[in-house]
Amino acid sequence: MTTRTTTSPSARADAAQRHECPFAVRHRHAVAVLAGLLLLLCAWAGHDIAGHTSAGGQLPAQAPSLRADRVLSEEFSGRVPGIVVVGEVTGTRDVDAPQAAAAGLRLERTLKAQPGVERVSGYWTTRLPGLRAQDGRSALVAVWTAGNDDQAARTAQRITDTLGHRVRGLRLSVGGPAGLLAEVAHRAEHDALRSELIALPICAVLLVIALGSPLAASLTVLLGLLTEAINLAVLRFLAEVTTVSVYAVSVSGALAFALTLDYTLFVVSRHRTELRQGASADAALRTAMRTAGRTVTFSAATVAGGVAALLVFPHPVLHSVAAACIVAAAATVLVALLVLPAMLSLLGDRVSRRTMPSFWRSGSPLRNLRLRQGGRTFWHCTALAATRRPVATALLTGLLLLGLALPFGQVRLGLFDDRALPPDASSARAGALLRTQYPDNPFSGTAIVLPAFDTARHRHDLDDYARRVSALPRVTQVATATGTYRHGRLAEPADDTSHRFTTRHSAYLSVSSDGDTAARIRAVPAPATAWLTGPDARALDVTTPLSQRLPTALTLVGITMLVLTLGLTRRPLLALKALVLNTLSLSATFGALVWIFQKGHLRGIVGDFTPTGTTDAFTLVILFCLAFGLSMDYECLLLARAVEEHDTGADTRTAIVRSIASTGHLFTWSAVMLAVVMTALATSDVAIVKATGIGLGLAAVMDATLVRGLLAPAAMRLAGEANWWAPQPLHATPPSTPPEGTLR
């Protein structure tokens, strides 16, 4: 006989609710333990990431200048030295004094003995006039190294560590391409640690104020550290199989920490809202993960989609930044959707309960920025004002943003050089001396390599080509196998040393100039395939593919943001509005950056730097892709809440005001903490890292205040019911609850 067991409706309901709980909640103890172990494992795996990063990767792999360097190295031994050491005499002597000469010879012998050094050539052994300063107070020693750019940078760092800044009788400055990369990598590593030590305690205090609970703040910081540890561990693994830029490590680490703080605020805030409305703990958590969790997923996808556009460019450093930031976004989603709900379930209402004194509790001026009139919050009143006079608000805010964007019209793209470092840095001092004291420096010119050229058969063609190049503006001299040319004429015929410019199957020309001439030289028809190398040529090899592929990248970013926002809201006009407002916001940010860093303003506030009259092209491209995705962070939160309010029956103005009133404090705190984390990067001694931190911080604050607080509600109010239109395939579900009233 079979006994049938009956289950009560309440038991079945409880079982169904447990089944509906997220996986992380059902297995919260296991998830918490695994998260702790993962934190320890990732911290151990990524602790030595600094020793496996690269400061190079600016040039595309197939850049003509790299090919030219390869030919010069293999066939002519004439490639540009990776390291240039400037030796300055002390006292009143010049470089030809006996004591200075003896010190210079000792320096050259010491450099030759260094591991990784292939060849050394200096003034004190060659007596070449171009290696002696105009004032006679310093001289150059060129060092050629073995291996690629990263190996050369390590050799430069080893030389700096071994010799220090002085050899008896000489003050040393280590410069050149490898010297610059070594110093940038060293300072970026130190600056990343310093920025974290600055941002961490400030964000912890801000979180205590924002959440009203030390426990909730501690949990948020711990989750941020977990995300950052995961990011570093994955990058450490990637460093074994590909190039990971030191710049990518700095930016992605700050991004991972900042996004985790943002997303934790979103989820905890929604969880508290549901609890205040009477939902049970489990129901509140389910609703928070279904609403805020969905927003977090789309928000992280927009960040990843924005930086993924960097993969369009052929530059390894941009590939590295894209990969690192995508890893950071993925790690953030993993922590926010798995670890956070498990911890909220474990800790229960202790996280959601405010334990701070009444001064910091809900309703205080510091916590919610509440106004005294009617108990409305600051953002509630702001939204009411913006939607009451939408035309004036949109016009004034738009004009302000356009005014901030005006300096962007004067942008001049360039590449960072030694001036990206403080003036007292070794590479910066060496670079300054090279520019001012060595006009005939043989290492700063341009070399034209003809890799498949028979000089014996085509000597006349080589002579004609050299004449035409020497006639170009700002070209002072061209030397090659057929002689030395100036101003379009043969100035000195070939001599016994001219054979160094040619081999059986190739030739090269050495071009001296007093300015940027690479673009003009490339425009001169050559008798055979011609590859240029040198500082000007390398800069051209970087900026040319950037400008060529930038339209493609911009298009991909726009399409990605449009599709993701449309997937979140299912309202085409809202998605298009978000794209337009983000573009306007970023234009204002870039205008401010050009005004600060290209024009050299506010150095007393953002930290001292050397303005070069140009804006680093890499910084601008990275900022655009990253900031565009980050700005969608707030847009996703605002639009998701507005659509939710409208779908429950609120009219347009009510939906706008309620969405901003309920999310405005999140904008405020998220923007402040994101700005703190990113602006902490501005303490860096490296100007490009400083500009990135300032740019992302400005973008966050501007987006969360002017755009989302004023321009977005005004634009939505002007659009009216058109905001909610959707074609049939995207049509939203009908309201599930009756209207809750309207605003007058």
N, C-alpha and C positions, 0 to 999 in steps of 0.2 A: 504494500500500500504506500502510495506516494503522498508525502506531506507538502502542501504548497505554502510557501512563505509569502505573506503579504507585506507590502511596504507602504507606509503611510504617505500621503501627498507631501507633507512637510519634509520627510526624509528624502523623497525623490527630488524635491525642489533644492534641498541642500546639496545633494549629489550633483544635480545639474549645475548649480552655481560653482561648485568646486571644479567641475569639468570646464566651465567657461573661463576660469581664472587663467591668466597667462602661465606659460610653462615655468617661467622663472619664479612665480609665486608658489606654484604647487611644489617646486623643488627648491624652496628658498634657502634651506640650510646647506644643501649641496652647492648651490650657486655661490653663497657667501664664502664658503670654504675654498672653492675653486678660485674665486676672485682674489682672495688673500694670497693663495699660492701663486696665482698668475702675476700679481704685483711683485712678489719677491723674485720670481723667475725672470720676468722681463727686466726688472731693475738690474739683475746680475748680467743678463744677456746684452743689455745696451749700455753698460757703464763705460765701455771703452770705444764708443762710437767715434769720439773725436780723433782717435788715431787711424781711422779708416775712411775719413772724408776727403774730399778734394776741393781745392779753392779754384780750380781751373774749369774747363768745359765750356768756355765762352764761344769757341770757334766750332762751326759744324765740322763733322769728320772729313768731309770732302772739300773743305775750303781750299781755294787756290794757294793761299799763303802757306798752309801746312804742306802742300805738295812742293811748293818752292823751297821751303825749309829742308824737306827731305832730300831734294836734289842737291842743294848747296852742301848739306852735310855729307852725303855719300860720294859726290863727285868733285867738290871744290874745297871741302873743309872751310867753307865760308859762311856758315850759318851764324845768325846773330847770337851772341853769348847769352846764356840764361841769367847769369849773375854779373853785375858790375859793381865792384867795390871802389868807393871813393875814399882816398886817403888824404886827410887834411893835416898839414904840418902844424905843430904847436909852436908858440913863441913867435919870434920875428923872422924866422928863416923862410926860404922858399923851398920848393921841392927839389931843387938842384944842389942844395947845401949838402955837404958830406954826411952829416948825421941823418938828414931826411932821406938821402939816397940809400944809406945803409939800412934804415928802417923799412924803406920800400922794397928792397931786395929780400929782406927777411920775410916781409909779408908775402911776396910772391912765392918764395920757397915753402912757406907754411900752407898756402892755398894749394899748391901742387900736391902736397902730401895728404890732403883731405880725401876720404873715401867718396867715390862718385864723381870726382873731378877728372876730366879727360885732358884738358889743356888750359894753360894760363898764359895770358899775354898782357904785360903792363908797361907803363911808361918807363919805369926804371931799368928795364932790360931792352926795350925797343927804341926809346927816345923819340917816338913818333910825336910830332907837334900836336896832333889832334887829341892826344891823351893827356895833355897838360892844360890846366886851367888858364884863362886869360890873365888872372891876377897872380899866377904862379904859386898860389897857396895850396893847391891840391892837384892830384893826378889820379888817373884811372887804372884799374887792373881788371881785365875781362876774364871771366871764368866760363869755360864750356863744360857742361855736365853730361853724364850718361843718362839714358832713359827718357821717359816721357815727362810731361809737365809736373805731375805729382812727385815723381822721383827727384826732379830738379828742385822743386820747392823744399823737399825734405833735406836735400843737400845744402840749400841756402840756409835753412833753419839750423842745421848742424854747424855750418860755418859761423853763423851769428852766435850760437851758444859757445863755440870753441874760442873764438877770438874776442867776443864781447864787442865793445865799442871803441876800444883803444889797443893799439900795439905801441910799444915804447917809441915815442916820438911822433906818432900819427893818431889822429882821431878817425875812426872808420864809420862809414855808412854803407850798408849792404842794400843795393837796389837791383834794377833789371827786372825782367818779367818774373823770374823764379823768386827773386827776393821779395817782390810785391806780393805774390801769391802766398808765400810762407808767412809774411807778417799779417796779411788779411786773415788767414786761417787761424793763426795763433790768437789774434785779438778777438775774432768772432767767437772762438771757443770760450775765452775768458768772459766776454761780454754776455754770452748766453747764460752762463751761470749767475752773473751779477744781476741780470734782468729778472731771473726767476726769484732770486733772493729778495729783490725789491717788490715784485708783484705779489708774491705769495702772502706775506703778512697783511698787505693793504687789502687784497681781495678777501682774506679771511675776516677782517674787521667789517668790510662792506657787506659780506654775506650774513654776519651776525645781525647787523642792522636791518638788512633787507628781509631776512627770514625770521628775525625775532627769536632765534633759538641757536645757542652754541652747538647743540647736537646736530641740527640740520646743516649748519655752516661747516662743521667738521666733516660730516658725511660728504658734502659737496666738494670740499677741497680734496678729500681722500679719493673720490671718484675722478677728479681732475688729474691727480698724480698717477692713478691707475691708467687713465687714457694716455697720458704722456709717456709712461713706461712702456705700454704696448707699442706706441708709435716708435720709440727709440729702438726697441727690440727688433721690430720688423725692418727698420732702416739698417740696423746692424747686419741683419741677414742679407738684405739687398746689396750692401756694400761688398759682399763676397762675390757677387755675380755681375755687378754693374757699378757705375760711378754714382756716388752719393755726394752732393754738394754740401759744403759746410753751411752755405746760405740756406739750403733746403732744411737742414736740421734745425736751425734757429727759428725759421718762420713756421715750420710745421709743428714744432714743440709748443710755441706760443699759441698757435691756432687750436691744437688739441685741447690745451688747458682751458682756453677761453670758451670754446664751443661747449665743453662739458659743463662749465658754470652756467652758460645760457640755458642749455637744455634741461639741466636739473631744476633751475628756477621755473621753467615752463611747466614741467610735470608736477613739481611740488605745489606750485601755485594752484594748478587746476585740481589737484588732490584735496587741498584745503578748501577750495570753493565748494566742492561736492560735499565734503564733510559738514561745512557750515549750513548747507541746504538740507541736512538731515539724512544723507545717504549713509549706509553702513560702511565700515572700513573696506570690505571687499568690493562692494559696489562702487565706492569712490575711486578705488584704485583701478578697477576695470574701466570706468568712464575716463579717468585721467589718461590711461594708456591708449584708449581708443581715440581720444581727441588730441590731447597734447602729444601723445606718442606718434600719431600719424603726422602731425605737424613737424615733429622732430625729424622723422624720416624724410619728408619732402625737403625740409630745410637743409639737412646734410647732403641730400642729393643735389641741391642747387649749388652748394659749395663745391662738391666734387665735380659737378658738370662744368662749373666756371673754370676751375683750374685745369680740367682735362683738355681745354682748348690750347693749353701750352704745348701739348704733344704735336700740334700742327707744325711747330717750328723745328728746324733741324739742329738746334743748339742743345748739347747734352745737359747744360746747367738748367735749362727750362724743363727738360724731361725729368730731371731729378726733382725739381720743385713740384712739378705736377704729381709725380708718384708719391712724394712725401706728404703732400696735402691731401691727396685721395686716401692714403693710409690713415691720416689723422681723422678725416671725416668718418671713415668706416669704423675706426676704433671708438669714436664718440658715440655712434649709433649703437654699437655693440654694448657699450657700458650703459647707455641711457635706457635701452629696451630690455636688457637682461639683468644687469647687476642692480640698477636703481630700483626697479619694482620689487626685487627680492629683498633689498635692504629696507624699503618702506614697509613691506609686509612683516619683516622680522621686528623692526623697531616700533611698529604700530603708531599710535597717536603721539608718542614721544617726539617724533620728528615733526608732525603737523602742529603740535601744541606749542604755543608761544610761551617761553619761560623767562623772557627778558623783563626788566622793570617796566612800569606803565609808560615811562617816557618813550620807550621804543615799541610799544604795542600798537596794534592796529588802531588808527584814528589819530595818532600823534602827528604833529606837523612834520617831524623828521621821517617817519615811516612812510606815510602815504601822501604827503604833500596836500593834506586836506585843507580846504578853505572853510572859513567859519560860516559861510552863508549856506544854510540848508544841508550841511554835512556832505556836500558834494566834493569829490576829489578834484585836484588841480587839472588832471587830464579830462575829467568829465566836463568841467567848465570850459576848458580849451576846445574840446570837440563841439560843444554847444555854440561857442563863439564862431568857430570856423565854419560850421554848417549854417549859422544864422546869416552870415555875410560871405558866402562862398566866392563870389567874384572878386571882392576886395582882397580876401585872404589869399586866393590863388595868384592874383596879380602881384601883390606885394612880395609874397614868398618866392614866386618865380623870378621876379626881377632881382631879388637879393641873391639867389643862386646863380643867375646869369652874370651878375656883377662879380661874384667870386670866381666864375669860370673864365672871365675875360683874359687873365694872364696866360691861360693855356693856349691862346692863339699865338703867343710869342715863344712857344716851346722850341728848343733846339736840341735834337737828340744827339747823344754822344755816348762814350763808354767811360767807366770809372778808370782812373789811373792812380798814381801814388798820392794825388791830392785828396783821395777819399780817406786817407789816414790823417791823424793829427800832424801838425807841422814838425813836432819833435820826434816823430817816428823815423826809424832808420831809412826806410824806403822813401819816405816823403822828403827827407833832407837830401838824399842822393838824387832824387828826381829834380828837386829845385836847383841843385848845383849843376846838373846836366843841362837844364834849360838855360841857365844864365851864364855859365862859365865855359861851356864847351860847344860853341857854334859849329865847329868842324868835327864834332864827335862822329867817328866812323860807324858807330853802332846804332845811330838813330835815323839813318837814311833808308831809302827804298831800294830793294834789289829786284831787277826784272830777270827772271829765269826763262830761257828758251830751251826746254827740255829735249827737243828733237831738232837740232839745228847744226848743220855742218858749216863751220866758219870758213874753212878753206875754200869751199865751193861758192859760198854766198857772202863773201866778205863785203862786197859793195852794198848788199841789202842791209847788213849790220851797220855799216857806216851811215847809210841814209836814215835808218831807224834811230840811231843815236843822235843825229843832227836834229831830227824832228822832236824828239823827247827833250833835248836840251833847250829848244826854243820855247817850251811851254812856260807860262807865267809861274814865278816863284821857284822854278828849277834853276839852281846855281851851277850845277856841274854834272856831267855824265862821263863815267870812266868805263871802258870796255876793252876788248882785245884790239880794236882798231885805233885806240887813242883816247884822249880826253877832250871833251866837247863843252863849249860854253856859248850860250846865246845863239844856238843854231849853227855854230862853226867849229871846225877842228882847231882846238887851241894848242894841243900838244900831241905829236904823233906817237904811235906805239913805240915802246922801249922794251928793254929786257925783262921788265916785270909784267908786261901786258899779257903774257901767256897764261897767267893765273885765272884769266876770265874765260877761258875756253878749254874744252876737252874735245875728243874726237867726235862726240855725238851731241854736245850741248854747249851753251854759252850763257853768260849772264852779264848784266850791266849794273853798275853801282850808281845810284842817283842821289845827289845831295840837293836839298831844298831848304827853304826857310818858311815852310807852311805845308798844309795838306795838299798833296798833289796826286794821290793815288787814283782818284776818279778821272782826272784829266789824262793821266798816263794810260789808263785802260782804254780810253777813247781813241788813242792813237793807233792806227792799223799797224800790226806787227808782222814781220816777215815769216813768222811761224807761231805756233802756240806759245803764249806768253803768260807766265804766272808771276804775280807780284807778292813780295813779302816785305815786312817792316811794320812799324807802328801804324802808319796811315793805312796800309793795305789790310792789316788785320782788322782795324776798325771798320773798314768798308766791307770785309767779309762777314762781319757780325751784323751790321745795320742793313745791308742789302737784302738778305733773306727775311729779316724782320719786317721790313717795309713791304716786301713782296707777298708775304703770307699773312700779314695783319688783317686785311679784309676778310680772308677765310676764317681766321680765328674769331673776329668780331661777329661774323654771321653765325658761327657755331654756338657761341655764347648766347646770342640773342634767341636762336631757335631752341636751345636747351632750356633756357629760363622760361620761354613762352610755353613750351610743352609741359614742363614740370608744374608751373603755376596753373596752367589749364587743367592738369590732372588733379590738382588739389582743390580748385574752386569750381571747376566745370563751367566757368563764366568767361567767355572770350574777352569781353571788354575789360574785366578786372585784370586778366592776364596781360593784356596790351597796355593798360594803364601802369601796371607795375614795371613793365619794361621801359616805358617812357620816363617815369619818375626816377628810376634807378640810373638811367643814362644822364639825366639832369643832375642828380646828386653827385655822381662820379665826376662829371665835368667840373663841378664846383670844387671837389676835392683835388683834382689835378691842377686846377688853376691856383689853388692855395699852395700846392707843392712847388709849382714853377716859381711862384712869387717868393717862397721861402728859400728853396735850395738852389734854383738857377740864378735868382736875382740876389740872394745873399741876405735876406731880411730875417729878423727875429733870432739871430744867433745867440743873443744873450738869454733867450728863453728856451729854445730847443737844444742848446748845446753848441759849442764852437765847431765850425767846419770851414773848409776852404771852398768858396764858390768858384766854379769853373766856367760859368756862362753857358753850360749845357745841362740837360737832364739825362741821367743814365737810362738808356733804352731798355735794358733788362728790368730795371726797377719799375718803369712805367707799365710794361707789358704784364709783369707779375701782379702789380697792384690792380690793374684793370680786371684781370681774370679772377683774382681772389676777392677783391672788394665787391665785385658785382655779385658773386655768390653769397658773400656775407650780408650784403644789403637785403638780399631776398630772405634772410633769416627773419628779420622783423616783418617783412611783407607777408611771409607765409603765416606768421602768428596772427597778424591783424586781419588778413583776408579770411583765414579759416574761421576766426571768431565772428566776423561780420556775416559770412555765409550761414554759419550756424544760427545766429540770431534771426536772420531773415527767414531761414527755413522753418523756424518755430513760430512764424507769424508776424514778426515785427516789421514795421514799414521801413523805408530806406533810411530816413534820418535817425530813427530809433536804433536801427541795426548799426549804423555808423558810430553813433555816440556811445552806445553800450559796448561795442567792441573796443573802442579806444579807452573808455573808462575802465574796462576790465583788464586790458593789456598794457595800458600806458605806464603803470608802475614797473611792469616787466621790461618795457623798452628802456625806462630810465636806468634801472639797476643793471640790465644786461649791457647797455651801451657804456655805462660808467666802468663796469668791470672789464669789458672788452677793451675799452680805451686804456685802462690801467695796464692790462697785460701787454697790449701792443705798444703803448707809449713807453713802457719799461725798456723796450728794444731801443728807444731813442737815446738811452744812456750809453749806447755803443759808441766806440771810438771810430767805427767804420761808417762813413757817410751814407753808403747805400743801405745798410741795415737801419741806420737812424731814419732815413727817408721812408723806408718801408713801414717802420713802426708808427711814425707820425702820420703817414698817409692812411693806414688802416684805422688808427685811432680817430682821426678827423672824420673819416667816412662813417664810422659807427655813430659818433655823436651827432653829426649832421643829419644822418639818416633817421635816427631815433627821435630827433627833435623837430627840425624844420620840415622834413619830408613826411614822416609818419604822423607827427602831431598836428601839422597845419595843412600842408599841401595835399596829402592823400585824402583826408576827410572833405576838404573843399572840392577836390576833383570828383569824388564819389557823389557828393551832394549835387553838383552840377549835372552829372550823368543821370541822376534820378533812377527811375525803374529800369533804364537800359543796363545798369550794373548787373542785373540778375538774369538778363536774357541768356538763353542757352539753346542751341539747336537740338533737335529731337534726340540724336545719339548721346548727347551729353546731359540731357534734361535731368534735373535734380528730382529727388523724391519729394512728394508734397509734405506740407507741414504736419508734424506728428503731434503738436500741441496747439491749443488755441492761442491767438494773439495775447500778448501780455501788456498791451497798451501802446500808446504813441506819445511822442514828445511835441509840445507846442512851442 
